[in-house]
Amino acid sequence: MAQLLLVEDDAAVRSALMRALSERGHGVTSAMTGMAGLRMAVDDRPDLVVLDLGLPDIDGYEVIRMLRAVSAVPLIVATARDDEREIARVLDAGADDYVVKPFGAVQLDARIRAVLRRLQSEDGDAARPYTVGELRVDPRAREVTLAGRVLDLRPKEFDLLHYLAARPDQVVTKRELMTEVWRMPYGGADKTVDVHLSWLRNKLGESAQDPRYIRAVRGVGVKLVDPGA
């Protein structure tokens, strides 16, 4: 049984979801505001947070940013905002998945279980950092170093580099990255991947014109390589 925190200001929605998720075997606590939810997420350490974006005191996006500064708790965004750019923005801020309102408890429960399964599976490999050349990616600490220097990465920059580092020398398509890193199998644009790859290259001290670690394979995708190999 997972212990969930539901941050939702609509009393009717909150009550219905708490009842439905409890019936599916979860323990559920709730908060009506972003700041209350943030405190409970830090103090109570739930297994997963379900967060509405339209909160009365602070926008849910800001809650994600503040929460990710202090906690890696799994997080699903429940939002009425179905704009692709908004979805990408909250995922970039550190959300693990999203569900667009209106949705049913069955769908939300399936997404909760999928996120928890995925993270549990990743934990099995998390004890071993990945090393590619002078690049070291530590999934447990969510830390990346290059030649011993810690890189300051955004959450999705880390997730993208982690995915590539786990598959050194393996070509990965942009569609695969959208599906596995951004959790957007049916939407999203290659530009999202391109922008994050550009940011990563800049922090790795390289460019698309003068690549070292991140190599493009024309018409296929990208791969992470050891530049000294």
Backbone as JSON, one array per atom type, in Angstrom:
{
  "sequence": "MAQLLLVEDDAAVRSALMRALSERGHGVTSAMTGMAGLRMAVDDRPDLVVLDLGLPDIDGYEVIRMLRAVSAVPLIVATARDDEREIARVLDAGADDYVVKPFGAVQLDARIRAVLRRLQSEDGDAARPYTVGELRVDPRAREVTLAGRVLDLRPKEFDLLHYLAARPDQVVTKRELMTEVWRMPYGGADKTVDVHLSWLRNKLGESAQDPRYIRAVRGVGVKLVDPGA",
  "N": [[0.84, -1.2, 0.0], [0.55, 2.19, -0.89], [1.42, 5.34, 0.53], [-0.23, 8.23, 0.06], [-0.18, 11.73, -0.77], [-2.55, 14.1, -1.36], [-2.93, 17.08, -2.98], [-5.19, 19.36, -3.32], [-7.61, 21.79, -3.98], [-10.34, 21.83, -4.47], [-13.13, 20.84, -2.85], [-15.04, 18.82, -3.41], [-13.84, 17.3, -5.45], [-11.52, 16.53, -4.11], [-12.55, 14.97, -1.99], [-13.83, 12.89, -3.4], [-11.67, 11.69, -4.77], [-10.01, 10.92, -2.65], [-11.61, 8.98, -1.42], [-11.94, 7.12, -3.53], [-9.24, 6.36, -4.09], [-8.49, 5.33, -1.65], [-10.15, 3.11, -1.56], [-8.85, 1.6, -3.41], [-6.69, 0.66, -2.11], [-4.77, 2.44, -1.16], [-3.21, 4.59, 1.26], [-4.34, 7.76, 2.16], [-3.71, 11.17, 2.58], [-4.51, 14.7, 2.78], [-4.25, 18.06, 1.45], [-5.3, 21.48, 1.24], [-4.12, 23.71, 0.22], [-1.22, 25.09, -1.49], [1.07, 25.69, 0.11], [0.52, 24.35, 2.5], [0.47, 21.76, 1.53], [3.12, 21.53, 0.69], [4.5, 21.63, 3.14], [3.49, 19.29, 4.36], [4.4, 17.36, 2.58], [7.13, 17.44, 3.0], [7.38, 17.02, 5.79], [5.82, 14.7, 6.39], [6.62, 12.79, 4.6], [5.43, 11.25, 2.3], [4.73, 8.47, 0.05], [4.14, 9.25, -2.51], [3.12, 12.22, -4.23], [0.18, 13.8, -5.28], [-0.59, 16.5, -7.18], [-2.51, 19.36, -7.67], [-2.51, 22.04, -10.02], [-3.84, 24.49, -10.01], [-4.08, 26.2, -7.44], [-5.23, 27.94, -4.43], [-3.46, 29.64, -3.04], [-0.84, 29.62, -4.04], [0.73, 29.05, -7.13], [0.74, 25.79, -8.56], [3.01, 25.09, -10.02], [5.07, 26.56, -8.82], [5.08, 25.31, -6.36], [6.09, 22.81, -7.09], [8.71, 23.53, -7.85], [9.76, 24.48, -5.4], [9.45, 22.2, -3.81], [11.09, 20.35, -5.12], [13.54, 21.37, -4.53], [14.12, 20.43, -2.06], [13.31, 17.79, -1.82], [12.94, 14.51, -3.24], [10.57, 13.23, -3.64], [8.23, 11.18, -5.38], [6.07, 12.59, -7.86], [2.97, 13.44, -9.18], [1.32, 15.47, -11.41], [-1.87, 16.87, -11.43], [-3.9, 18.34, -13.62], [-5.86, 20.91, -15.19], [-4.85, 22.17, -17.29], [-4.1, 21.69, -20.49], [-2.25, 22.42, -22.33], [0.53, 21.88, -24.38], [3.03, 23.09, -23.94], [2.81, 23.93, -21.3], [2.57, 21.5, -19.98], [5.08, 20.39, -20.58], [6.6, 22.25, -19.19], [6.0, 21.81, -16.43], [6.89, 19.21, -16.17], [9.59, 19.56, -16.72], [10.21, 21.0, -14.46], [10.3, 19.06, -12.55], [8.24, 17.2, -12.1], [6.99, 13.83, -12.14], [5.04, 12.69, -13.7], [1.94, 13.43, -15.43], [-1.56, 14.17, -15.4], [-4.45, 14.98, -17.13], [-7.23, 16.94, -16.3], [-10.74, 16.52, -17.06], [-10.43, 13.5, -15.16], [-10.57, 9.97, -14.35], [-10.64, 8.0, -11.31], [-9.6, 5.48, -11.76], [-7.8, 5.8, -13.88], [-5.96, 7.59, -12.68], [-5.05, 6.03, -10.53], [-3.76, 3.99, -11.97], [-1.66, 5.43, -13.11], [-0.3, 6.27, -10.82], [0.6, 3.8, -9.78], [2.21, 3.02, -11.91], [4.25, 5.0, -11.92], [5.4, 4.51, -9.38], [6.25, 1.85, -9.72], [8.13, 2.2, -11.77], [10.05, 3.85, -10.54], [10.85, 2.21, -8.44], [12.04, 0.19, -9.88], [14.14, 1.6, -11.03], [15.56, 2.17, -8.73], [16.84, -0.18, -8.2], [19.11, -0.1, -9.75], [20.32, 2.08, -8.8], [22.39, 2.21, -6.93], [24.79, 2.14, -8.17], [26.84, 4.44, -9.64], [27.01, 5.92, -12.93], [29.68, 6.02, -15.22], [31.2, 7.77, -17.74], [33.83, 8.36, -19.61], [35.25, 11.25, -18.29], [32.98, 11.94, -17.08], [30.58, 11.61, -14.55], [27.68, 10.17, -13.36], [25.49, 10.16, -10.79], [22.82, 8.49, -9.79], [21.47, 8.1, -7.32], [22.23, 10.22, -5.63], [21.51, 12.18, -7.32], [23.4, 13.69, -8.76], [25.83, 15.14, -10.86], [29.11, 15.0, -12.05], [31.89, 16.45, -13.73], [35.02, 15.72, -14.59], [35.51, 15.84, -11.86], [34.24, 18.16, -11.1], [31.26, 19.54, -9.92], [28.25, 19.68, -11.71], [25.7, 22.03, -12.34], [22.59, 21.17, -12.8], [19.31, 21.34, -14.24], [16.25, 19.65, -13.17], [15.13, 18.05, -15.35], [17.24, 18.11, -17.14], [19.1, 16.6, -15.74], [17.7, 14.13, -15.69], [17.6, 13.53, -18.42], [20.35, 13.31, -19.08], [21.03, 11.23, -17.35], [19.5, 9.13, -18.48], [20.78, 8.81, -20.95], [23.39, 8.23, -20.07], [23.06, 5.76, -18.9], [23.01, 4.2, -21.09], [25.47, 4.02, -22.67], [27.11, 4.79, -25.74], [24.96, 3.92, -27.17], [22.54, 4.51, -29.59], [19.87, 6.72, -29.2], [16.56, 7.56, -29.89], [14.83, 10.69, -30.46], [12.09, 10.54, -30.05], [11.96, 8.36, -28.3], [13.21, 9.51, -26.11], [11.36, 11.54, -25.49], [9.27, 9.92, -24.69], [10.31, 8.32, -22.55], [11.75, 10.03, -20.83], [10.37, 12.49, -20.66], [7.84, 11.5, -20.33], [5.85, 11.63, -22.31], [4.37, 10.06, -24.45], [2.57, 10.38, -26.55], [2.59, 12.9, -27.48], [4.19, 16.14, -27.72], [7.2, 17.77, -28.81], [10.08, 17.54, -30.96], [11.66, 19.72, -30.53], [11.68, 20.28, -27.81], [13.41, 18.31, -26.8], [15.69, 18.99, -28.26], [16.31, 21.56, -27.25], [16.94, 20.99, -24.56], [19.12, 19.28, -24.94], [20.88, 21.1, -26.04], [21.25, 22.83, -23.84], [22.48, 20.99, -22.09], [24.82, 20.35, -23.51], [26.11, 22.82, -23.42], [26.67, 23.02, -20.67], [28.39, 20.92, -20.45], [30.54, 21.87, -21.71], [30.68, 21.9, -24.5], [29.5, 21.89, -27.95], [26.94, 21.59, -30.5], [28.21, 21.82, -32.91], [30.81, 21.28, -32.24], [31.11, 18.61, -30.84], [31.58, 16.54, -27.9], [30.88, 14.66, -25.7], [28.11, 14.27, -26.22], [26.79, 13.0, -29.02], [25.36, 13.49, -32.17], [23.44, 11.44, -34.3], [22.8, 11.47, -37.49], [19.51, 11.78, -38.6], [18.64, 9.76, -36.93], [19.11, 9.85, -34.02], [20.56, 10.53, -30.83], [23.62, 9.9, -28.96], [25.54, 9.05, -26.04], [28.94, 9.32, -25.51], [32.33, 8.26, -24.73], [34.67, 10.66, -24.99], [37.39, 10.22, -25.1], [37.79, 7.68, -25.94]],
  "CA": [[0.0, 0.0, 0.0], [1.3, 3.44, -0.96], [0.89, 6.46, 1.29], [-0.32, 9.33, -0.89], [-0.6, 13.07, -0.36], [-3.34, 14.75, -2.41], [-2.99, 18.53, -2.8], [-6.33, 19.72, -4.19], [-8.43, 22.74, -3.24], [-11.76, 21.59, -4.71], [-13.54, 19.89, -1.81], [-15.74, 17.68, -4.0], [-12.83, 16.48, -6.14], [-10.64, 15.96, -3.09], [-13.26, 13.92, -1.27], [-14.07, 11.76, -4.3], [-10.4, 11.02, -5.04], [-9.55, 10.25, -1.43], [-12.42, 7.78, -1.23], [-11.64, 6.15, -4.59], [-7.88, 5.85, -3.94], [-8.5, 4.49, -0.44], [-10.78, 1.84, -1.93], [-7.88, 0.86, -4.21], [-5.63, 0.17, -1.26], [-3.8, 3.45, -0.78], [-3.47, 5.5, 2.37], [-4.4, 9.09, 1.55], [-3.91, 12.4, 3.34], [-4.77, 15.77, 1.81], [-4.04, 19.47, 1.79], [-6.12, 22.32, 0.38], [-3.3, 24.8, -0.32], [0.12, 24.69, -1.89], [2.04, 25.75, 1.2], [0.22, 23.26, 3.42], [0.92, 20.54, 0.87], [4.58, 21.51, 0.72], [4.92, 21.27, 4.5], [3.16, 17.88, 4.61], [5.28, 16.52, 1.74], [8.45, 17.41, 3.63], [7.31, 16.5, 7.15], [5.2, 13.37, 6.48], [7.35, 11.89, 3.69], [4.57, 10.29, 1.62], [5.35, 7.72, -1.05], [3.89, 9.96, -3.77], [2.27, 13.4, -4.12], [-0.66, 14.19, -6.42], [-0.64, 17.94, -7.01], [-3.26, 20.23, -8.58], [-1.76, 23.27, -10.3], [-4.64, 25.68, -9.71], [-4.28, 26.28, -5.99], [-5.65, 29.29, -4.06], [-2.44, 30.5, -2.44], [0.39, 29.65, -4.83], [0.6, 28.18, -8.3], [1.35, 24.47, -8.36], [4.36, 25.07, -10.59], [6.0, 27.05, -7.79], [5.17, 24.25, -5.36], [7.03, 21.8, -7.62], [10.07, 24.07, -7.77], [10.19, 24.51, -3.99], [9.54, 20.83, -3.32], [12.25, 19.69, -5.71], [14.76, 21.9, -3.91], [14.36, 19.76, -0.78], [12.8, 16.43, -1.77], [12.82, 13.77, -4.5], [9.36, 12.43, -3.57], [7.52, 11.07, -6.66], [5.06, 13.64, -7.97], [2.11, 13.46, -10.36], [0.54, 16.7, -11.53], [-3.25, 16.76, -11.9], [-4.09, 19.69, -14.13], [-6.83, 21.19, -16.26], [-4.09, 22.84, -18.35], [-3.66, 20.66, -21.43], [-1.31, 23.0, -23.28], [1.76, 21.09, -24.43], [4.14, 23.83, -23.34], [2.62, 23.92, -19.85], [2.9, 20.14, -19.52], [6.54, 20.27, -20.62], [7.17, 23.11, -18.14], [5.91, 21.17, -15.11], [7.77, 18.04, -16.19], [10.95, 20.1, -16.59], [10.4, 21.45, -13.07], [10.56, 17.9, -11.69], [7.13, 16.25, -11.97], [7.26, 12.52, -12.74], [3.98, 12.38, -14.66], [0.83, 14.37, -15.38], [-2.85, 13.69, -15.86], [-5.25, 16.16, -17.46], [-8.63, 16.91, -15.87], [-11.24, 15.58, -16.03], [-9.91, 12.13, -15.23], [-11.18, 9.06, -13.4], [-9.75, 7.44, -10.3], [-8.92, 4.31, -12.32], [-6.64, 6.3, -14.61], [-4.99, 8.14, -11.73], [-4.46, 4.91, -9.81], [-2.83, 3.32, -12.88], [-0.46, 6.27, -13.24], [0.4, 6.19, -9.53], [1.28, 2.51, -9.71], [3.25, 3.0, -12.93], [5.37, 5.82, -11.45], [6.06, 3.83, -8.27], [6.96, 0.69, -10.28], [9.3, 2.67, -12.51], [11.06, 4.34, -9.61], [11.38, 1.06, -7.72], [12.93, -0.49, -10.81], [15.36, 2.4, -11.14], [16.31, 2.07, -7.47], [17.68, -1.37, -8.23], [20.37, 0.25, -10.39], [20.75, 3.39, -8.33], [23.57, 2.16, -6.07], [25.99, 2.22, -8.99], [26.9, 5.59, -10.54], [27.47, 5.68, -14.29], [30.87, 6.79, -15.57], [31.52, 7.81, -19.17], [34.96, 9.27, -19.66], [35.39, 11.99, -17.03], [31.62, 12.28, -16.65], [30.06, 10.67, -13.56], [26.28, 10.44, -13.07], [25.1, 9.43, -9.59], [21.35, 8.58, -9.71], [20.96, 8.18, -5.96], [22.45, 11.58, -5.14], [21.1, 13.08, -8.4], [24.54, 14.58, -8.91], [26.69, 14.9, -12.02], [30.4, 15.68, -12.0], [32.72, 16.36, -14.92], [36.4, 15.88, -14.14], [35.47, 16.16, -10.45], [33.49, 19.4, -10.87], [29.81, 19.31, -9.9], [27.49, 20.46, -12.68], [24.4, 22.52, -11.86], [21.63, 20.77, -13.81], [17.89, 21.32, -13.95], [15.78, 18.27, -12.99], [15.0, 17.3, -16.59], [18.58, 17.96, -17.69], [19.67, 15.43, -15.08], [17.0, 12.93, -16.15], [18.04, 13.27, -19.79], [21.73, 12.82, -19.06], [20.98, 9.91, -16.69], [18.99, 8.15, -19.44], [21.84, 8.57, -21.93], [24.54, 7.61, -19.41], [22.74, 4.35, -18.66], [23.08, 3.53, -22.39], [26.6, 4.6, -23.38], [27.36, 4.36, -27.12], [23.72, 3.42, -27.77], [21.77, 5.59, -30.2], [18.53, 6.86, -28.64], [15.78, 8.5, -30.71], [14.17, 11.77, -29.73], [10.78, 10.05, -29.63], [12.19, 7.55, -27.1], [13.49, 10.44, -25.01], [10.09, 12.16, -25.11], [8.45, 8.91, -23.99], [10.91, 7.8, -21.32], [12.24, 11.1, -19.95], [9.31, 13.48, -20.44], [6.58, 10.77, -20.14], [4.9, 12.16, -23.28], [4.45, 9.15, -25.6], [1.63, 10.7, -27.62], [2.65, 14.32, -27.81], [5.5, 16.74, -27.5], [7.93, 18.1, -30.03], [11.52, 17.32, -30.9], [12.32, 20.94, -30.08], [11.89, 20.15, -26.36], [14.64, 17.53, -26.64], [16.81, 19.76, -28.82], [16.65, 22.65, -26.32], [17.61, 20.41, -23.39], [20.43, 18.81, -25.37], [21.72, 22.3, -26.17], [21.62, 23.24, -22.48], [23.43, 20.02, -21.55], [26.1, 20.53, -24.19], [26.73, 24.03, -22.89], [27.21, 22.74, -19.34], [29.49, 19.97, -20.61], [31.63, 22.57, -22.38], [30.76, 21.52, -25.91], [28.41, 22.41, -28.76], [26.54, 20.67, -31.56], [29.23, 21.92, -33.96], [32.06, 20.72, -31.71], [30.65, 17.72, -29.78], [32.51, 15.65, -27.22], [30.14, 13.57, -25.08], [26.8, 14.05, -26.84], [26.98, 12.93, -30.47], [24.14, 13.32, -32.96], [23.49, 10.49, -35.4], [21.87, 12.13, -38.4], [18.31, 11.06, -38.98], [18.32, 8.69, -36.01], [18.98, 10.34, -32.64], [21.81, 10.94, -30.17], [24.22, 8.93, -28.06], [26.57, 9.56, -25.14], [30.17, 8.56, -25.75], [33.57, 8.67, -24.07], [35.45, 11.36, -26.04], [38.77, 9.75, -25.14], [37.86, 6.26, -26.35]],
  "C": [[0.87, 1.25, 0.0], [0.62, 4.49, -0.1], [0.94, 7.69, 0.4], [-0.67, 10.64, -0.19], [-1.29, 13.72, -1.54], [-3.44, 16.24, -2.09], [-4.0, 19.07, -3.8], [-7.26, 20.63, -3.4], [-9.93, 22.54, -3.43], [-12.24, 20.48, -3.77], [-14.2, 18.65, -2.39], [-14.77, 16.74, -4.69], [-11.94, 15.78, -5.13], [-11.3, 14.79, -2.37], [-13.45, 12.68, -2.13], [-12.78, 10.98, -4.56], [-9.88, 10.29, -3.81], [-10.31, 8.95, -1.21], [-12.04, 6.71, -2.26], [-10.24, 5.54, -4.44], [-7.75, 4.98, -2.68], [-9.1, 3.13, -0.74], [-9.85, 0.97, -2.76], [-6.63, 0.51, -3.42], [-4.59, 1.16, -0.82], [-4.2, 4.14, 0.53], [-3.38, 6.91, 1.84], [-4.58, 10.17, 2.61], [-4.05, 13.53, 2.33], [-4.43, 17.13, 2.38], [-4.81, 20.3, 0.79], [-5.33, 23.46, -0.26], [-1.91, 24.3, -0.66], [1.11, 24.68, -0.75], [1.79, 24.65, 2.22], [0.69, 21.94, 2.82], [2.44, 20.41, 0.89], [5.09, 21.09, 2.09], [4.66, 19.79, 4.77], [4.05, 16.95, 3.8], [6.65, 16.37, 2.38], [8.4, 16.71, 4.99], [6.82, 15.04, 7.21], [5.84, 12.34, 5.58], [6.44, 10.84, 3.05], [5.32, 9.55, 0.51], [5.2, 8.44, -2.39], [2.94, 11.13, -3.5], [1.48, 13.56, -5.42], [-1.0, 15.66, -6.24], [-1.48, 18.62, -8.09], [-2.43, 21.49, -8.82], [-2.52, 24.52, -9.9], [-5.02, 25.78, -8.25], [-4.55, 27.72, -5.57], [-4.54, 30.21, -3.58], [-1.19, 30.66, -3.29], [0.23, 28.68, -5.99], [1.35, 26.87, -8.08], [2.74, 24.36, -8.94], [5.4, 25.53, -9.58], [6.15, 26.02, -6.67], [6.17, 23.18, -5.82], [8.46, 22.3, -7.47], [10.59, 24.06, -6.34], [10.36, 23.11, -3.44], [10.79, 20.14, -3.85], [13.58, 20.21, -5.14], [15.11, 21.13, -2.64], [13.97, 18.29, -0.75], [12.72, 15.83, -3.17], [11.56, 12.91, -4.51], [8.69, 12.35, -4.95], [6.32, 12.0, -6.69], [4.3, 13.51, -9.28], [1.3, 14.75, -10.33], [-0.84, 16.38, -12.08], [-3.68, 18.15, -12.34], [-5.2, 19.77, -15.16], [-6.13, 21.86, -17.44], [-3.53, 21.77, -19.29], [-2.75, 21.2, -22.52], [0.02, 22.25, -23.22], [2.93, 21.79, -23.76], [4.03, 23.85, -21.82], [2.97, 22.55, -19.27], [4.41, 19.95, -19.49], [7.19, 21.08, -19.5], [7.13, 22.44, -16.78], [6.77, 19.91, -15.05], [9.23, 18.47, -16.06], [11.24, 20.52, -15.16], [10.61, 20.28, -12.11], [9.4, 16.97, -11.46], [7.48, 14.95, -12.68], [6.23, 12.13, -13.78], [2.91, 13.45, -14.53], [-0.43, 13.67, -15.83], [-3.75, 14.92, -16.01], [-6.69, 15.95, -17.01], [-9.55, 17.15, -17.07], [-10.66, 14.18, -16.24], [-10.62, 11.3, -14.18], [-10.16, 8.52, -12.42], [-8.99, 6.23, -10.84], [-7.66, 4.74, -13.08], [-5.57, 6.82, -13.67], [-4.29, 7.03, -10.97], [-3.44, 4.18, -10.68], [-1.55, 4.12, -13.03], [0.36, 6.26, -11.96], [1.22, 4.91, -9.46], [2.41, 2.43, -10.72], [4.47, 3.8, -12.49], [6.13, 5.1, -10.34], [6.82, 2.6, -8.76], [8.24, 1.13, -10.98], [10.41, 3.11, -11.58], [11.67, 3.21, -8.79], [12.35, 0.29, -8.59], [14.24, 0.26, -10.95], [16.2, 2.31, -9.89], [17.21, 0.85, -7.45], [19.03, -1.11, -8.84], [21.02, 1.48, -9.77], [22.01, 3.36, -7.49], [24.85, 2.38, -6.87], [25.95, 3.46, -9.88], [27.38, 5.16, -11.92], [28.65, 6.58, -14.59], [31.13, 6.65, -17.06], [32.63, 8.84, -19.34], [35.16, 9.93, -18.31], [34.05, 12.42, -16.46], [31.11, 11.2, -15.71], [28.64, 11.09, -13.18], [25.86, 9.55, -11.91], [23.58, 9.54, -9.42], [20.83, 8.74, -8.3], [21.1, 9.58, -5.39], [21.91, 12.64, -6.12], [22.17, 14.16, -8.6], [25.36, 14.16, -10.12], [27.99, 15.67, -11.83], [31.12, 15.46, -13.32], [34.14, 16.7, -14.51], [36.45, 16.35, -12.69], [34.7, 17.41, -10.1], [32.0, 19.13, -10.95], [29.13, 20.25, -10.89], [26.12, 20.82, -12.1], [23.36, 22.25, -12.95], [20.2, 20.95, -13.33], [17.41, 19.87, -13.82], [15.71, 17.47, -14.29], [16.33, 17.18, -17.33], [19.25, 16.74, -17.07], [19.02, 14.15, -15.6], [17.44, 12.54, -17.56], [19.45, 12.69, -19.82], [21.81, 11.44, -18.41], [20.54, 8.84, -17.68], [20.07, 7.8, -20.47], [23.03, 7.85, -21.31], [24.31, 6.14, -19.11], [22.84, 3.52, -19.93], [24.24, 4.07, -23.2], [26.8, 3.95, -24.75], [26.12, 3.82, -27.83], [22.93, 4.6, -28.32], [20.34, 5.56, -29.67], [17.77, 7.89, -29.47], [15.16, 9.58, -29.84], [12.79, 11.35, -29.26], [10.91, 9.19, -28.38], [12.45, 8.45, -25.9], [12.22, 11.14, -24.55], [9.24, 11.18, -24.3], [9.01, 8.56, -22.62], [11.35, 8.88, -20.34], [11.13, 12.1, -19.63], [7.94, 12.83, -20.2], [5.49, 11.32, -21.05], [4.92, 11.3, -24.54], [3.59, 9.57, -26.77], [1.67, 12.17, -28.01], [4.04, 14.84, -27.56], [6.22, 16.92, -28.82], [9.41, 17.84, -29.83], [12.25, 18.54, -30.37], [12.58, 20.91, -28.58], [13.2, 19.41, -26.09], [15.84, 18.35, -27.11], [17.26, 20.87, -27.86], [17.41, 22.1, -25.13], [18.98, 19.85, -23.76], [21.39, 19.98, -25.53], [22.18, 22.8, -24.81], [22.67, 22.3, -21.89], [24.8, 20.2, -22.19], [26.84, 21.74, -23.65], [27.37, 23.76, -21.53], [28.34, 21.72, -19.37], [30.67, 20.6, -21.34], [31.8, 22.19, -23.83], [29.59, 22.16, -26.65], [28.05, 21.37, -29.81], [27.57, 20.67, -32.69], [30.55, 21.3, -33.54], [31.73, 19.78, -30.55], [31.78, 16.91, -29.16], [31.76, 14.44, -26.67], [28.84, 13.24, -25.82], [26.95, 14.13, -28.35], [25.64, 12.69, -31.16], [24.42, 12.28, -34.06], [22.4, 10.92, -36.38], [20.69, 11.23, -38.79], [17.88, 9.97, -38.03], [18.09, 9.22, -34.59], [20.32, 10.8, -32.11], [22.35, 9.8, -29.33], [25.27, 9.63, -27.2], [27.8, 8.68, -25.28], [31.31, 9.08, -24.89], [34.44, 9.36, -25.12], [36.89, 10.89, -26.15], [38.91, 8.32, -25.63], [38.33, 6.17, -27.79]]
}
